[in-house]
Amino acid sequence: MKPPDTTIFAVSKLAKIRDSQTARHAERVALYSRVLARQLSIGPSHVLQCTREFIRLIYQTSPLHDIGKIDIPDAILRKPGRLSVDEYDVMKTHPSIGAKMIDAAIRENPDARFLRMARDIAATHHEKWDGSGYPNQLVGTQIPLAGRIVALADVYDAMTSPRSYKPAFSHAWVARTIIDSGGTHFDPDVVQAFIETEAQFVNILTTYGEQSASDTRTFALNAA
């Protein structure tokens, strides 16, 4: 194992020790992100960016997307119910916290591409294509491609997984919600890649998911 990979492994383990549910979520997000990146690599718009190295790096670094949650109080992170407005505001700080954590590592390893991608993902996976996301209201391609990919993978997994405050929603309902959010929440190209790889998403969900369900009650995307 190379030193950069060792660093990723160690930090990922730190997050997993704190919250096993988060660990399983992170592992599935990595699988979904790799599927999307591979699909984008064969299209004309992103073939130059989605190289073999990009695909490898997004699989390795996407599990760090929520690393900033290490600094979120347990009373909020583990709350068995919906968060209050104030609690949600605290939760929304985790992308900035994660980015600052990885920034510290970048200062020690300024040429490490894996750290730069990890930072991009941690900082921007809650940004939205139309600029309504957080923490910096980035718009469109201001959001790094890795962040745009992980944004969809993260939401898909959050919505298809059961939580104390919601059931797991069916693939069909979540897919329709994601497709309808192309151009607002999600990069339309990433949504198209999702459409073209739905069967792979279903296979990952069936193989590694926590629970299947068909509940289609409304669930806000920004709660993911």
N, C-alpha and C positions, 0 to 999 in steps of 0.2 A: 504493500500500500504506500503510495507516494505521500510526502509530508502534507500537501494541501488537502488530500483526501482524508488524512488522519485528523486534521483540524475540523473538517466538516463533520466527520464521524463523532468526534468528541463533543462538539457543541450540540449536535442532534441528540446524542445520548442524554445530555443534560436536560433538554426539554422533555424527552421521553420519560425520564425518571420522575419528573414532576407531575405529569399527566399522561397516563397510558392512552386515554381516548384521543388526545392531541397527537400522540405518536402514530396511532393507526391512521388518523386523518392525514398526517404529513406523508405517510408512506403511499397512500392512495393518490394524493395530489401529485406526487412525483411520477406515478405511473400515468395518470391522466395527462400531465404536462408533456411527458415524453411522446405520448401518442399524438398530441396536437402539434408538437414541434416537428415530428417526422412527417406529418401530413403537409405542413406548411413548407417543408423542405422540397417538396416535389411540385410546388406551384410557382408561377413566374414572379409573384410579388415578393417572396421571401426566400427564394432559393439561394441567394448569395449570403444572406444572414444566417439562415438555418443550416449551418454546416454540421458535419459529424461532431465536431467539437462542441458546438452550441447545444446539440441534442444531448450529448454526454453531460455537459455542465448543468443544463436545466434539470436533468434528472437528479444530479448530485446535490444541487443547491436549493431546489424548490422546497425540500423539507424544512428549510430554515425560514420559510415565509412568515411564520408566526413566532420567531425566536424572541421578539420583543415582549411576548406575553409572560416571559420569565419574570418580568418586573411588574406585572399586574397583580394586585393583592388577591389572595385566595378567596376572600369574601366576594369578590366580583367574578373572578375566573371560574370558580366552582359553584356559583349561586344556582340553586335548583329552581330556576324560574326566569322569567324575563327580567332584563335589567331596567332600572329606572333611567330617566334621562341623564342624570348626573353620572350614574354608573357607566352608561354607554359612552359618555364623553371620556371617561377614564379609559375604557376599553379601546376607544379610537386612537389612543396615543401609542398603541403597540407598534404600528409601522415606523413611526419616528424613533421610538426606543430601539427597535431592531436595527434600523439604519445606523444609529449612533454606535451601537455595539460593534457592528461590522466595520464601521469607519475606523475604530480603534485598531482593528486587525489590519486594515488596509495601510494605516500609517507605518506599520511594521513590515508589511509585505506589499509595497506599492505596485508591483508588477503582476500580482496574482489575479488573473482573469476570473478565477472561480469566486474570489471575494467580491469583485466588482459586480458580477452577476448576482451573487447572493444579496448584496446591498440593494441593487435595483429591485429585486423581487420583494425583499422585506419592506422597502420604502413605498412601493407603488402597487401592491397587489389589491389594494382597496380603492385605487383611482378608477374613474369611469371614463369611457370614451367621450362622453358629452361634457365632461368637466365637473360633474356633480359629486365626484367621489372625495376621498380624503387620503392623506392629510393636506395635500397642496393643490387640489382642484386642477390637476393637469388635464389637458385636452388632447384627444387623438394621439398622434405619434409623438407628442411630448412624453408620453408614457413609454418606457422601454418595452421592446417586444416581449422580453421574458416576463415582465410584470403583467402585460396584457394576456399572455398565455395562462399564467398562474391564476389570474383573476377569475377566469372561467373555470379552470380546474377546481379551484377552492370553493366557488359557489356551488358547482355541481355536487361536490362531495358533501358540503354542508347541508344541502337541501335533500340529498338522498340518504342521509344518515339520521337516526333518531337522536334527539337530545331531550333533556329534562323539560324543556319548554315547548317542544314540538315533536310530532311524529316524523318518521321518514316518509318522504314523498316519492311517488313512483317515478321511474325513469321517464315515462311518457309525458307526465305533467311537467317535470323539471326541464325536459328537452324543449317542450313548447315554450315555457317561460324564458329559457335562454335564447331561443330563436327569435322570440318576440322582442328581446332586449338587444338584438344586434343593432349597432349604430347609436345606442343610448348608453347602456351599461358596458357593452362589450364591443371590441373591435370586430367589424363585420367579417374580416378575413378569418379571424379566429373562430367566429361562429360558423362560417362555412366549413372550416376544417373539422369542427365538432360534428356538423351534419354528415360529413363524409366518413367519420370514424365512429358513429353511434354504436355500431355493433361491438367495437372494441371497448367502448365505455361500459356497455351492458355486461360484457364479459368480466371486466375488472370489478364492477359492482357486485356481480353474482359471486365471483370467486373470493373477493376480499372485503366486501361490504359487511356492515354490522347487522343489517336487517333489511328485508324487502318490505315494501308497503305500497298501498294504493290510495292512501289518504291524499286528497287534493285541496285541502283547506288552504286559504291564502297565507303565504309566508313572505315577509318583506325580504327582498334580495339583500338589502344593506345590513341584515342581521347575520349574514353569513360570516 
